[in-house]
Amino acid sequence: MRGIKVTITRYLSDEPQPGIVECQLVDAHGRLWSFVEKSAIVSADSLHARTAYPQPGVIVGEVVERSRNPEGREMVRINTERPYGVCSVDGTAQFEVLVESWRR
């Protein structure tokens, strides 16, 4: 699946299993977004409290729109609600990111 590259910044809890982590992404406009999610949703690696952070991660989503910024760089608007219901800590589920942040 495809998704937005994120940085897993820290491990928060063992419960519920497989554990909860905090992730961050910087959108195409320089805004920092934070997420609290199950580790298995954002990483294929087995993460735990003793893992060295930060770690790379991905939040899966679907492309809603493609565009270019004023400098001509390609951007994509991503909706992270599908398939796993992921939203930022403030409830936002659509993010505009540079196409380089969209991972295959």
Secondary structure, 3 states (H helix, E strand, C coil): CCEEEEEEEEEEECCCCCCEEEEEEECCCCCEEEEEEEHHHHCCCCCCCCCCCCEEEEEECEEEEEEECCCCCEEEEEECCCCCCCCCCCCCCEEEEEHHHEEC
